[in-house]
Amino acid sequence: MKRFIVAIIGICAIATVPSQVGAAGLIGGRPGAPRDNEPRSRSIFIHTIDAGKSARDKVLVSNRSDKKQSVELYAVDAITTNTGAFTCRQKAEKSLDAGTWINLSKSEVTLSPRTTELVDFSIAVPNKTDVGEHNACIVFAAKDDVEKVGGSLTIRTRSAIRVAITIPGELKRGVNIQSFDVKQNNDVQTFTVLMRNTGNVSADTNVDVQMKSLFGKVAYTNHGQYPVLSGNSLEVNYDNKKTPFWGGFYLADATLSYNKDANKWDTKAKNTLQTEKSGTKIIFVIPQLPAIIVYFVIILVVSGVVAYWWFEKRKVQLILDTWQHHKIKKGDTLDSLSTERKANWHLVAKVNKLKAPYTLKVGDSILLPRRPRKSSDTAIQSKSKTIKTNKTTVKSKEP
């Protein structure tokens, strides 16, 4: 038997536009009798039915292509993916829940180019059905829209509309953020929000994530609306590819809001709006390459300045440890004293904080290098040491 890969395109669970269409945007459908008091009914079917009771509705099937199309219609259970996203069973899979409650008046319609047709259907809820929300899908597939990929592998595109059926009773809606994580992958930050619906009806949630600097400037923000089915978790991801130029440490968090009134779908009702917030994550963002180069140059410059300052301080300390005070006498000048002490007059002026015209006042004291020893003094000292040594030697020979 051939294997089929079915692409569920435009699932109404996350749609906000009235029409649900396939991958080519040609075959699709929408609720045929939306209610003015329930805006969400423009994109999905919403029914509250007691166990053992039934309801009727219509689906509007459309062909937006330029050729005649035969469209297959069928109902299946709604399920979730491994990340909790809404999807539909394949036709070959056996439906066990709400997908079996729907009876379409037609399983196939043939539509002329750019035409629509209303198809009636009924929903019969079995007795002893659990209180809460049950979900199904009404699926549309063009009969000739099958693509051969290779061997026994084929691809068929289909679109679907969600059917949300609530069995009245003690209804509860509660969603919380189970975890919030941020991962850095090269120059992309991925924000992952994991939500859990602990109630028995689904919740349309508004999710916001943001990343801001330590000074409060927002560097990234994103938003999305997602249905979280009852008793299920949903994981959503956001990728930030616009890395802040300078990088550095940033604060990230996530916020979700939903209508806590289990009987309403409106996500903007302020009186019943419930808000949950994640903990704050501190992340380090790798700077862009030009910023890294700038940082490197700054580090080099600062290191050079610090090294220069250290050597200058060391030089001053050495001068303070080795130079001596000299009291200015009549006739002393900066040039004569520097020449006498064999020192650079600029250095002498700098150490003593002298400014032009570098006038020295008799009686003042300045720091100067120690007076260099003369060669004659060195010879005399050497001769004296020799004489003393000889005397010591002679004395040692006496009995």
Summary of the structure (lengths in Angstrom):
residues: 399
radius of gyration: 43.6
end to end distance: 129.5
largest distance: 144.9
contacts: 1152
relative contact order: 0.10
helix: 21%
strand: 43%
